[in-house]
Amino acid sequence: MSSSLPFRLADPASPTVLVTGANRGIGLALVREFAGHGWNVIAAVRRPAEAGELIALATGDPRVRVESLDVTSVASMRELAARLQGVPLDVLFNNAAILGDRHDTGNTKQKFGGLDEALFDQVMKTNVYGPLKLAECLVPNVAASTRKKIIGMTSGLGSLALMERMSLFYYYQMSKAALNMGMRALRHDLRPRGITVALLAPGMVGTDLLAESGYRGEALAPAQSAAALYRLVEGLTIGDPGVPVNVDGQLIPW
Ligand SMILES: NC(=O)c1ccc[n+]([C@@H]2O[C@H](COP(=O)([O-])OP(=O)(O)OC[C@H]3O[C@@H](n4cnc5c(N)ncnc54)[C@H](OP(=O)(O)O)[C@@H]3O)[C@@H](O)[C@H]2O)c1
């Protein structure tokens, strides 16, 4: 659990990943996956006291540390960065995001005819500004690590090519397209420091977010997606072309 004690990695000889949105869905599965490979895992969540499953996991594995982080709050990011000062982060995994609307409520706040400004701000702040600003706050930690990787979790819904004939969730779609461009720009800036910035998509995964979208087709289990994402992360090199890659290794057309 997060505490006021100085932060210490349980196993400084092993690599370390920080996962945002680590209390459920793909984030929680990523915690399990990286911990299963012997990594130190900093599991960042906005409401640690409510993260029951994650806390149970952390209680049984000292390499998993739960820390408080709201990706819409720069103050929260700075607090975490201060706590982690001097801690090398091999992988910063920007996983947290919101869909921003529930399909089954008939909510139209991000559809033409009901466009809602406050929801736009919330989705863009969470899905776009959050990952970029967090990278800015934690770049000294990533630069001090061995692997030096920053991941943006994208989606096929952010692809102009794939969405040519679809309008599902305007803001979510826009947020992932904007994330792609933000991470692309970050890649350019951080490459000279030996940092790999990559865009990975988890596939269709059976989580709360997918249920909210109204999708009822086949989906991967979070653990399946996390296992494949882990392999992709480990395979990334500084020569990575920086285009969105799906969980199955296929490039996602922009
Ligand atoms: N599931 C899919 O099929 C799919 C497909 C393509 C891309 N993705 C992407 O994969 C990632 C994970 O999605 P998921 O399906 O696992 O979603 P999920 O089950 O809805 O989980 C989202 C996570 O993000 C966290 N989060 C939301 N707002 C936050 C904030 N302000 N600060 C900190 N954490 C916040 C949530 O925490 P709380 O519990 O506190 O809300 C939760 O842990 C997202 O980037 C999503 O866009 C998912």
The ligand as an ORCA input file, in Angstrom:
! r2SCAN-3c Opt
* xyz 0 1
  N     -11.148     -3.170    -23.258
  C     -10.911     -3.007    -24.530
  O     -11.452     -3.746    -25.398
  C      -9.966     -1.944    -24.996
  C      -9.775     -1.799    -26.401
  C      -8.865     -0.832    -26.853
  C      -8.185     -0.041    -25.953
  N      -8.416     -0.185    -24.587
  C      -7.622      0.668    -23.686
  O      -7.038     -0.150    -22.681
  C      -6.876      0.626    -21.471
  C      -7.499     -0.101    -20.295
  O      -8.876     -0.253    -20.584
  P      -9.825     -1.274    -19.797
  O     -10.650     -1.926    -20.816
  O      -9.032     -2.069    -18.836
  O     -10.747     -0.218    -19.029
  P     -11.482     -0.266    -17.589
  O     -11.728     -1.665    -17.199
  O     -12.620      0.677    -17.697
  O     -10.358      0.325    -16.626
  C      -9.961      1.667    -16.762
  C      -8.946      1.970    -15.690
  O      -8.544      3.349    -15.828
  C      -8.658      3.938    -14.546
  N      -8.881      5.382    -14.607
  C      -9.876      6.055    -15.231
  N      -9.755      7.378    -14.980
  C      -8.673      7.527    -14.180
  C      -8.047      8.631    -13.561
  N      -8.514      9.890    -13.716
  N      -6.932      8.431    -12.820
  C      -6.451      7.176    -12.650
  N      -7.010      6.082    -13.170
  C      -8.113      6.258    -13.932
  C      -9.831      3.239    -13.879
  O      -9.803      3.484    -12.489
  P     -11.188      3.617    -11.601
  O     -11.565      2.221    -11.200
  O     -10.755      4.494    -10.481
  O     -12.218      4.248    -12.495
  C      -9.522      1.804    -14.271
  O      -8.525      1.283    -13.434
  C      -7.490      1.989    -21.788
  O      -6.478      2.863    -22.215
  C      -8.443      1.697    -22.937
  O      -8.702      2.829    -23.721
  C      -9.283     -1.114    -24.107
*
